[in-house]
Amino acid sequence: MRFKRIATVALALCLASPAITSAQTPVLGAAAPGRYDHGAALEQARVIARSILDENQLPGLSLAIGVNGEVMHAEGFGFADLENRVPVTPSTRMRIGSISKPVTAAALGLLVERGRLDLDAEIQTYVRNFPRKRWPITVRQVAGHIAGIRHYRGDENLSARRYATVAEGLGIFAADSLLFEPGTDYSYSSYGWNLLSAVIEGAAGVSFLEFMRREVFEPLGLRSIVAEHTDSLLDWRADFYDRGEAGRLVRSPYVDNSYKWAGGGFISNTEDLVRFAFAHLDGTFLKPETVQTLWTSQKRRTGEETGYGIGWSSEKDPQGRLVISHTGGSVGGRAVLIVYPEHGVAVAMTSNGEHAPMSVENARRIGDLFIR
């Protein structure tokens, strides 16, 4: 069943107190009832979202809920810009952090379907200048975090340097040794996904961002997901915050995410994240067998599953239902995206507060309400 969105707007501003509460923050939303009455579930979802905002003193939060292929509700809580009291709306774009990985995984899937990419080929098949290591590493291993490529060290995630190309960004870690023999262990690595963006360029013959725009975002009608270029004015982009001394909210430090577009450098609104999740369910964007490959947990050499496929985590919830998900953490932002593929329900939440608890568990609390 498809849901038609009907815009509704309710706005209330209060400028008095630095403590943010639901009574003081503006709320803008878009909701649509379908054949079933989701009213009670929706109200509970809004209570959960507000409690996450208030209990954690977040600057802002965005929520989108999808049912049966359509965004049936999207709503903003709190502020995108605290100083100017600009409210979060369904259009507000926030940093999605590592949810950039499943977004990038869609490009890998497309290239596999077109015969341009072999997941089990060595990385140097597509990135000839990447140094060979003690052991060979494959595209699939890198995508599943079992290749042994390291993650951030120290304050590397606070980089303010502009990297002109994907290849230039690889220089951060290209000379480093692997953490372990590929396939023997699991170690989460955003840098691995930087390398995969170079793989995409080598397989596709065009720049990574061009391929993402032309082959993923435009065909799916995703108008809000973009690489967060710091030299560009991006409509509806939030400001980003962290906790300073005594727990007060302060602006997050300036960063330039050009070194990690594929692993954590995109921004988006929550509606587009839900649409992106649903694009994996109907077989019109990626073939079902491709989606299955992305969502199937990889294994260590011992046969033990890692819970991570290619850009997506896969698990069963306490009720035994399959949940496909990813969370994202970045400077000044947190995000979560979950989908129940067997039930046609998806939930996306983002916040412009670096301390926001954007966990799979919190998203499941909302998603559970809409499963029938």
N, C-alpha and C positions, 0 to 999 in steps of 0.2 A: 504494500500500500504506500502510495506517495502522499506526502504532506505538502500543502501549499502554505508558504510563509506569509503571515499577515503582520505588517509592522505595527508595533505598539511602543509608545514612548512615555516614560514617566521620569521626570527630572526634579530633584530636590537638592539644593546646595546649602551648605552651612559652612561658614568660614571661621567659626569661633575657636575651636580647640585643635591642638596638634594631634590629639589622639583620634584615630579614625574609627568610626563606628558605623554600623549600617544606617543608623538614624541620621548620620551626618553626610553620608556619601550619596552621590547621584547614581541612579540605576537606569540604564537604557536597555531595552530588550526588544526581541522580535520573536513572537511565538505563534504557533498555529495548532489548533486542535484538529485531530483527524476523526476517523470513525470511532476510535476508542477514546475514552475520556482520560487524557493524561494529566488532567488538572491537579490531582492529588500528588502524583509522582513529581510533577514539575515544581509544585510548591515545596516539597521536601528537598528537591535538588537545589532550589534557590536558598533554602535554609542552610544546607550544607556549605554551599559556596560562600554565603555571607559569614558563616561561622569560621571558615578557613581564613577569610579576609580579616575579621575582627580579632580572633584569638591570636593571630600572628602579627597583627598590626601591619598589614601589607599596604603598600600604596594603592595598588589596583589589582584586579583579577578579571579575566575574561573566560567565559564558559560557553561552549557550544555542544548541543546534544543532537545526535542524528538517529533516526529510526527508519528502517526500511528504505535506505538509499537517499533520504532527504534530510537536510538540516531542519529539524522541527522546532528548535529554540536556540537562540543565541542572545547573550546578555552580558553587559559590562557592569562591574562593581568597583566602586572607588575611583581613583584618579590616575590618568595617564601622565599628568603633569601636576605635581602637588602645589608648586608655587603659584601657578596660574589657575589652579582648580579646574583643569580640563578633564572631564570625565572619561572613563573607559567606555567605549561603545563596542558593538559587534565588529566594527571596522578597524578597531585599534590593532596595530601590528606590534608584536613584541618578539624578543629574541626566543627562538625555539631550541637553541642549543643542539643537543645530540639528536633531536628529532630530525635534524638535517640528514642523519644517516639513513633512515628508511626512505626519506625523500630521494636521496641519491641512489639508494638500492633500486628504485624504479628504473633509473637509467641503465643500471647493470642488467636488469631483466629484459629491457627492450633490446639491448645489444646482443644478449644471448639469443633471443627469439629471431633476430635478423641474421644470425650466423656470424656476427662480427666479433664475438667474445666467447672464449672458452674459460669457464670458471676454474678449471683444473690446469690451466696453462700457467707456466711460471710468469711472475711479474714482468721479467725482462722481455717477454714476448711483446708487450705493449709499451713498456717504459725502458727503453734500451740503456739509458744512461744511469739507471738506478743501480747502485753497487751490489754485486753479488755477495751473499753472506756465507757463513760456514755451511749452511744447509739451504737448499732451494726452498722458495716460498711461492705458494700459488695464490691466485686471485681469491678463490673460495676461502682459503685459510685466513687471509688478511681480512676479508669481509666478516668472518666469524670470530675475530679476536683470538685466533689460535696460532697466529704466525710468529708471535714473539716480538713484534714491533712495540717499542716503548710508548708510554703515554707522556703527559706533561711532566716536566721537572721544575721544581721551584715555582717561580712566578712567570713561567712561559705563557700561561694563559692570559696574562696581563699585557701581552705584546701590543705596542702602539705603532709598530712599524708597518708601512705599506709594502706588500708584496705584489709585484706587477703581474706575476704569472703563477700558475699552479706549480710549475717546475721550480721556480725560485723558492717557494715555500718548503719544498722537500729538503732543502739544504739544512733545515733545523735538525733533522734526525737521520739523514741518509747515511752518514758515516758511522752511526752507532751500531754496536753489535746487537744481535737478537737476544732477548731475555731467556729463551729456551729453544730447544729443537721444535720446529713447527709441528703441531699436532699433538704434542705431549702435554700441553697445559692450556689454560685460558687466562688471558690478561687483557683487559679492556684498553683499547687504544684509539683515540681520535686521530692520531697521526697516521694510523693505518688507512683511515678513510681519506686523508689527504692524498695518500699514495693511490687510492682507488680513483680519485678524480683525475689523476694523471693517466691511469689505465683507460678511463673513459675517453680522454682526449686521444690516446693512441689508437683505440679501437674505432672511434667515430670519425677521426680526422678533422674535428673542429674543437674549439675551446670548450671547456667544461661548462661554463655558464651559458654559452650559446646553445649547447645541446640541451641543457636543462630547460631553458626558456622555450626552445623551439619544439622539443619532443615530449616534454613532461608538462610544464605549466600551461602553455597555450592550448594543447589538445584537451586538457582537463578543465579549462576555464578557470584556472587558479590565478587570480589577478593580484593577490596580496603577497604571495610568497616570492621573495627576492633575496639576493645576496645583500647584506647590509653594508653598502658602500658608505664610508664616512664622509666622502666628498660630494655626496648627493643629498638633495632634499627629498625625503620619502614621506609621502602623505600618510597621515594617521600613525606615524611611528611614535611610540611612547618614549618618555624619559625613563631612565633606569636608576634603581636605588639599592642601597645596602644599609646595614645597621652600622652606625658609628659609635662614638663614646656614649656610655649610659643607655645604649639601645636606641638612640634617636636615628631616624632615617636621614641618610645623607645621599647625595648623588654618587653613583658608582664611578670609578675611575675611567678615564677615556681609554678605549681599546680599539684596535683595528683588527677585525677578524678575517682579513684577506688571506691569512696563512692557513685557514681551515674552513673554507666554504663548505666542503662536502661533509666534514665531520661535526660542524657546529656553528656555521656562519650565516644561516638564513634567518629571516624574520617572517612572520605571518600573522594573520588573524586566526581565530579558532574555527571559524566557519570553513575556511579553506582546508584546515587540517582534517576536519571531519569529511569533507568532500574527497580529499586525497585518500583517506582510509577506505571510503566506500568504493573508490575506483578499483579496488582490488577484489571486489566481490561479484561483479556482474559479468566478467569475462570480456568486456569490450575494450579495455585498455591493455591488460596483460592476460595471457592465457592462464587458465586455472592451474596448469602444471607448473608454470613459472611462479605463480604466487605460492604454490605449495613448496617450491624450492626455497623461496625467500623466508617462508614461515617455519620451515622444519629445522629443529634444533640440530646443530652440528655436534660432533662427538670428538672427545679426546681419543687418542690411540687405544686407550683401555676399553673403549666402548661407552664410557660415561658421557651422558648428554650434558651440554653446557647450558642449555636453556636459551641459546641465542642462535638464530639462523643466519640470514644475510640482511643485516640492517634492522632486524626485528627480534624482540624477545617473545618467547612462546611459553605459556604455562597454563595450568588448570587452576581455577579459583576454588575456594572451599566447597562449592557445590558441584565441582567436577566439570565446569564449563570451560571451554577453550577461550583464553584471553590472549590476544596478540597486542603488543604494546611497545612503547618506548618512552623514556623520560628524557628531559633535556635540562642541563644546567649550564649557565653562562654568566659572564660578568653582568650583574644587574637583571637577571631573569631566570625563571624556572618554568618548565612546561611539561605536560604529560599528554599522551595520546593513547587511547585504548580502543580496541574493537572486539566485539563478540561476533565472530563471523557466522556462527551457527544461529544467531538470533537477530542479526541485522541491526545491532545497536553500536554506536560509536560515541565517545566522549572526548573532548579536547578541553584542556584548561591551560591558561598561561598567566603568568604574573610578572610585573616589572619590579618585583622585590627579590633580591638574590637569595633571601632566606625563606622563600615560600615553600611549603611542603607539597610540591606538585608530584605526589607519589601515585603509583599504580593503585595502591590501596584506596586512596581518597577518590580517584577517578572511578574505581569499581563501586564505591558507595553510591555514586550517582548512576552509573550504568545499570546496576542491579534493579533500580527502580523502574526501568523501562523494558525489562525482559518479561515477556508474557508466555 
